Amino acid sequence: MLSFPSARRLLLVGLPAITILLASCGGGDPAESGAVVQPTRAAAGADWVPGRELTEAEARPDLSQRPRSTAADEAAGARRLALPAMPADTRKQLALQAQPGQPRQIGVARSLASPRSAVGTVAALAWRPNRHGGVSAALRLHSAGAVGLRAGLLMERVPDLAVFRVYAPESDTEHVTSGLEINRLLAASRAAGESGIEAETWWTPHVDGDTLVLAIDLPPGVEPAQLAFTLPRLTHFVESPRAVAQALARDEQAKLSPGASAGCQLNATCYSQYDIQRRSVAHYQYQSGGSGFVCTGTLLSDTSSSGTPFFLTAHHCISTQSEASSVITHWFADHASCSTSLTISSSYTTRSGGGMLLNTQQLTDITLLRLNAAPPAGAVFAGWSASLVSENTSVVGIHHP
């Protein structure tokens, strides 16, 4: 569900075609940042950047997801790691822990072993020849009762040419990430001055269900000894991001986070004047301390209208490069229509790959990212202005409550 609260506290201001600011409404949930819109142009002479829509011609295909060949399923020969069921009331406990000004947690960190143990190391894998002339190995991870999983690989060495494929056993699609992409994310954390387990961990894409298969393909000339990692953590999701979006679209957010959405939250789908602006807002998930969280962010235009996917969110959600590297965005996670029987939009889609942390400020509670994956066609780059907004100006904030 996309809603818009009446703004009472301005933290960051923007005006024009699409206005950006961070806002909260009385009794509402300020944990997520989104577009605040005013359908008027900035004052005469004000420096502003107009918004625009990402066209079909500009949109690049999402190469991180592709059909999977079930005929070459490695799951049967994979090394298996299983965790018992978590307490049945974990979901309820997370909902009750939700506090204003904090991101909502939907996934719990589970330990597979001590960080530097042999679990998941190359020596523990069964390598077999693959059809490309190289070798492949797989891990099958199971956490009873999970509605979704992400695995955290603590990397020591990763060949650029290695390919990591992640999927649920029953799925006909898989998520594909190269060693080069992983190395770039890890290098970004080091460049930001981060160290330790968070900075050295690559989080797999999210899969729905209680089982995740991680397959690793090495091409000819790349030996298993060139790859070194351990697998100390798995995130057990009690709510999948898609299920969260579906529930919000059915006006059932109270079941997920009691009291999070106040009376000033209105369904943006029911207000046609915001049809363009709400397509700049994305729901997203990320990892912090091994657990999974969800927040809201806004796609921003730049002065040259270059199509660079700048993404504005909150510092209390994303404040480190390692968190930014784990971001998965969920686009068009809003109502299919304005009706009494509400479902999620058929345009709903995701993009993985994380982002680069460009700036984060605790005082103003803002974080600016550059997403590594291009948004889907139809997404809107929100316009903005650095000019001050006059007191008592009427504004509307669009976000996921």
C-alpha positions in Angstrom: 0.0 0.0 0.0 1.2 3.5 -0.9 -0.2 6.1 1.4 0.4 9.8 1.9 0.5 11.4 5.3 -0.1 15.1 6.1 3.3 16.6 6.8 3.9 18.1 10.2 7.7 18.1 10.4 9.9 19.0 7.4 13.3 17.3 7.5 14.4 17.8 3.9 12.7 19.9 1.4 12.1 19.9 -2.3 9.6 21.5 -4.6 8.6 21.6 -8.4 7.2 19.0 -10.7 7.6 16.4 -8.0 8.6 17.6 -4.5 10.8 15.5 -2.2 11.0 15.7 1.5 11.0 13.4 4.5 8.0 13.8 6.7 5.9 12.2 9.5 2.3 12.5 10.5 1.0 12.5 14.0 0.7 8.9 15.2 2.1 7.6 11.9 5.2 5.7 11.2 8.1 7.9 10.3 10.4 4.9 9.7 10.3 5.2 6.0 11.1 8.0 3.6 9.2 8.8 0.4 8.3 11.5 -2.0 6.3 14.4 -0.8 4.5 16.1 -3.6 3.0 19.4 -4.4 1.6 19.8 -7.9 2.9 23.3 -8.3 6.1 24.6 -9.7 8.8 26.1 -7.4 8.7 29.9 -6.9 10.0 32.0 -9.7 13.7 32.1 -9.9 14.2 29.0 -7.7 16.8 26.5 -8.8 15.0 23.2 -9.5 15.3 20.0 -11.3 12.2 18.6 -13.1 11.1 15.0 -12.8 10.7 12.6 -15.7 9.6 9.0 -16.4 12.1 6.2 -17.3 11.1 5.2 -20.8 11.0 1.6 -22.2 13.9 2.5 -24.6 16.1 3.6 -21.7 15.2 0.6 -19.4 17.8 -2.1 -19.4 16.7 -5.7 -19.0 17.2 -7.3 -15.6 20.0 -9.8 -16.3 20.2 -10.9 -12.7 17.1 -13.1 -13.1 16.7 -15.7 -15.8 14.9 -19.0 -16.5 16.4 -22.0 -14.8 17.0 -25.3 -16.4 15.5 -27.9 -14.1 17.2 -30.6 -16.1 20.5 -29.5 -14.7 19.2 -29.2 -11.1 22.1 -29.5 -8.7 19.9 -29.6 -5.6 20.0 -33.4 -5.3 23.7 -33.5 -5.1 24.1 -30.4 -3.0 25.6 -30.3 0.5 22.6 -29.8 2.8 22.4 -27.6 5.9 19.2 -27.5 7.9 18.0 -25.4 10.8 15.0 -26.3 13.1 11.8 -24.2 13.2 11.8 -20.9 15.0 9.3 -20.0 17.8 5.8 -19.7 16.3 5.3 -16.2 17.7 8.5 -14.7 16.2 6.4 -12.7 13.7 4.2 -11.3 16.4 7.3 -10.4 18.5 8.9 -8.5 15.7 5.7 -6.5 15.1 5.4 -5.6 18.7 9.0 -4.5 18.8 8.4 -1.9 16.0 9.1 1.6 17.2 8.4 5.0 15.6 11.5 6.2 13.7 12.8 2.7 13.2 12.8 0.4 10.2 10.5 -2.6 10.3 12.2 -5.9 10.8 10.8 -8.9 8.8 13.8 -11.3 8.9 15.8 -12.8 11.8 19.5 -13.7 11.7 20.2 -17.4 12.3 23.7 -18.8 13.0 24.9 -21.7 10.9 28.3 -21.8 12.6 31.0 -19.6 14.0 32.1 -17.0 11.4 35.4 -18.6 10.6 34.3 -22.2 10.7 34.5 -24.7 7.8 30.8 -24.6 7.0 30.4 -23.7 3.3 34.1 -23.7 2.5 35.4 -25.0 -0.7 36.8 -28.1 0.9 33.3 -29.0 2.2 31.7 -28.8 -1.3 31.4 -31.6 -3.8 32.7 -30.2 -7.1 31.6 -31.8 -10.4 32.3 -31.1 -14.0 29.8 -28.9 -15.7 28.6 -28.6 -19.3 30.8 -25.5 -19.9 34.0 -27.4 -19.2 34.5 -26.1 -15.7 33.3 -27.3 -12.4 30.2 -26.6 -10.2 29.1 -27.2 -6.7 25.9 -26.4 -4.7 24.6 -25.9 -1.2 21.0 -26.5 -0.1 20.0 -24.4 2.9 16.8 -25.1 4.8 15.2 -23.2 7.7 12.0 -24.7 8.8 9.0 -22.4 8.7 10.7 -19.6 6.8 8.6 -17.7 4.2 11.9 -16.5 2.6 15.7 -16.8 2.9 18.9 -14.9 2.2 22.3 -16.4 2.9 25.3 -14.3 4.0 28.6 -15.5 2.5 31.7 -14.3 4.4 34.1 -13.9 1.5 37.9 -14.3 1.5 38.6 -14.8 -2.2 36.3 -14.6 -5.1 37.4 -15.1 -8.8 35.8 -12.4 -11.0 34.7 -15.2 -13.4 32.8 -17.2 -10.8 29.0 -17.3 -11.2 26.7 -17.6 -8.2 23.1 -18.8 -8.9 20.4 -18.7 -6.2 17.0 -20.2 -6.4 14.2 -22.0 -4.6 14.1 -25.7 -5.6 10.6 -25.4 -7.0 11.2 -22.2 -8.9 11.7 -22.0 -12.7 13.8 -18.9 -12.4 17.2 -18.1 -10.7 19.1 -15.1 -9.6 22.6 -14.8 -11.1 25.5 -12.8 -9.7 29.1 -12.8 -11.0 32.2 -12.8 -8.8 33.1 -9.4 -10.4 29.9 -7.9 -9.0 30.5 -9.3 -5.6 34.1 -8.0 -5.6 32.9 -4.6 -6.5 30.4 -4.5 -3.6 33.1 -5.7 -1.1 35.6 -3.2 -2.5 33.0 -0.4 -1.9 32.7 -1.4 1.8 36.5 -1.3 2.2 36.7 2.0 0.4 34.2 3.4 2.9 36.5 2.4 5.7 34.3 -0.5 6.9 35.7 -3.8 8.2 34.7 -6.9 10.0 32.0 -9.5 9.2 29.4 -7.0 7.8 31.9 -5.5 5.3 33.2 -8.9 4.2 29.7 -10.4 3.7 27.9 -10.8 0.4 24.1 -11.4 0.9 22.4 -13.5 -1.7 19.2 -12.3 -3.4 16.0 -13.2 -1.5 14.1 -16.4 -2.4 10.6 -17.2 -1.2 10.1 -20.3 0.8 12.0 -22.3 3.4 14.8 -23.6 1.1 17.5 -21.8 -0.8 19.9 -23.5 -3.3 23.2 -21.7 -3.9 25.0 -23.1 -7.0 28.5 -22.0 -7.9 29.9 -22.3 -11.4 33.6 -22.0 -12.2 34.7 -21.7 -15.8 37.6 -23.6 -17.4 40.9 -22.5 -16.0 39.5 -21.3 -12.6 40.2 -23.8 -9.8 38.1 -24.2 -6.6 41.2 -23.3 -4.6 40.9 -19.8 -6.0 37.5 -19.4 -4.2 37.4 -19.1 -0.4 34.4 -18.3 1.8 32.4 -19.4 4.8 28.7 -19.3 5.5 28.1 -18.3 9.1 24.6 -16.7 8.8 21.2 -17.2 7.2 18.3 -14.7 7.4 15.0 -16.4 8.2 12.1 -14.2 6.9 8.9 -14.3 8.8 7.3 -12.1 6.1 8.5 -12.0 2.5 8.8 -8.5 1.0 6.2 -9.4 -1.6 3.8 -10.7 1.1 4.3 -7.4 2.9 3.4 -5.4 -0.2 0.4 -7.6 -0.9 -0.9 -7.3 2.7 -0.4 -3.5 2.6 -2.3 -3.4 -0.7 -5.2 -5.2 1.1 -5.2 -2.6 3.9 -3.9 -5.2 6.3 -0.9 -3.4 7.5 -2.2 -3.5 11.1 -1.6 -7.3 11.1 2.0 -6.7 10.3 2.9 -3.7 12.5 0.1 -2.8 14.9 -0.6 0.9 15.1 2.0 1.8 12.5 -0.5 3.6 10.2 -2.5 6.5 11.5 -5.7 8.1 10.3 -3.8 10.6 8.2 -2.6 7.8 5.9 -4.6 7.8 2.7 -4.4 5.4 -0.3 -2.5 7.3 -3.0 -4.0 5.0 -5.7 -7.3 6.7 -5.0 -5.9 10.1 -6.0 -5.2 10.4 -9.7 -3.3 13.7 -9.3 -0.4 11.6 -7.8 -0.3 8.8 -10.4 3.0 10.0 -11.7 4.6 10.9 -8.4 3.9 7.6 -6.7 5.9 5.7 -9.4 9.1 7.4 -8.0 8.6 5.6 -4.7 10.0 2.1 -4.1 9.7 -0.3 -1.2 13.0 -2.0 -0.5 14.6 -4.6 1.8 18.1 -4.7 3.2 20.3 -6.5 5.7 21.7 -5.2 8.9 23.4 -7.3 11.5 22.3 -10.5 9.7 18.6 -9.5 10.0 16.2 -8.3 7.3 14.4 -5.0 7.2 12.1 -3.0 4.9 11.9 0.7 4.2 10.9 3.2 1.5 12.9 5.4 -0.8 12.5 7.7 -3.7 14.2 7.7 -7.2 15.7 11.2 -7.9 16.4 13.0 -11.1 19.7 14.9 -11.6 20.5 18.2 -13.2 21.4 16.7 -16.5 18.5 14.2 -16.6 21.1 11.5 -17.1 19.0 8.6 -15.8 21.5 7.8 -13.1 19.4 5.9 -10.4 20.0 8.2 -7.4 17.8 6.9 -4.5 16.9 9.0 -1.5 16.0 7.2 1.8 16.5 7.6 5.6 19.7 7.4 7.6 17.9 5.3 10.2 17.4 2.7 7.6 20.6 2.8 5.6 23.7 4.3 7.2 26.6 2.0 6.0 27.9 0.8 2.6 27.5 -2.9 3.7 23.8 -2.2 4.3 23.5 -0.4 0.9 25.2 -3.3 -0.8 22.3 -5.6 0.3 19.5 -3.5 -1.0 16.8 -5.1 -3.1 14.2 -2.6 -4.5 10.5 -3.4 -5.0 8.8 -1.2 -7.6 5.1 -0.5 -8.1 4.3 -2.1 -4.7 1.0 -0.4 -4.4 -2.7 -1.0 -5.0 -3.9 -2.4 -8.3 -6.8 -0.1 -8.1 -8.9 2.0 -5.7 -11.5 -0.4 -4.6 -12.8 -2.3 -1.6 -11.1 -5.5 -2.7 -7.5 -4.5 -3.1 -4.6 -6.5 -4.5 -1.0 -5.6 -5.4 -0.3 -4.0 -8.8 0.4 -6.4 -11.7 3.4 -4.1 -12.5 5.1 -5.1 -9.2 8.7 -6.1 -9.9 12.1 -6.3 -8.1 15.7 -5.3 -8.7 18.6 -6.7 -6.8 22.3 -5.7 -6.9 22.5 -3.2 -4.0 23.7 0.4 -4.3 26.6 2.7 -3.6 26.4 4.9 -0.5 27.0 8.5 -1.6 26.0 10.4 1.5 24.3 9.8 4.9 23.5 12.3 7.6 22.1 11.5 11.0 21.1 15.0 11.9 18.7 15.4 8.9 18.1 11.6 8.7 18.8 11.3 5.0 20.8 8.8 3.0 21.5 9.1 -0.8 22.4 5.9 -2.8 23.2 5.2 -6.4 21.5 1.9 -7.3 23.5 -0.6 -9.2 20.5 -2.0 -11.1 18.5 0.2 -13.4 14.8 0.7 -12.3 12.1 -0.8 -14.5 10.4 1.1 -17.3 7.6 3.3 -16.0 9.5 4.3 -12.8 9.7 8.1 -12.4 12.8 10.2 -11.5 11.4 12.6 -9.0 12.1 16.3 -9.4 13.4 18.4 -6.6 14.4 21.8 -5.4 16.9 23.1 -2.8 14.8 26.1 -2.2 13.2 26.6 1.2 9.5 25.8 1.5 7.4 28.6 3.0 5.9 27.9 6.4 2.4 26.5 6.3 2.9 25.2 2.7 0.6 22.3 2.0 2.6 19.1 1.2 1.8 15.4 0.8 4.3 12.6 1.5 4.1 9.3 -0.4 5.5 6.3 1.3 4.8 2.7 2.4 3.3 2.9 5.9 
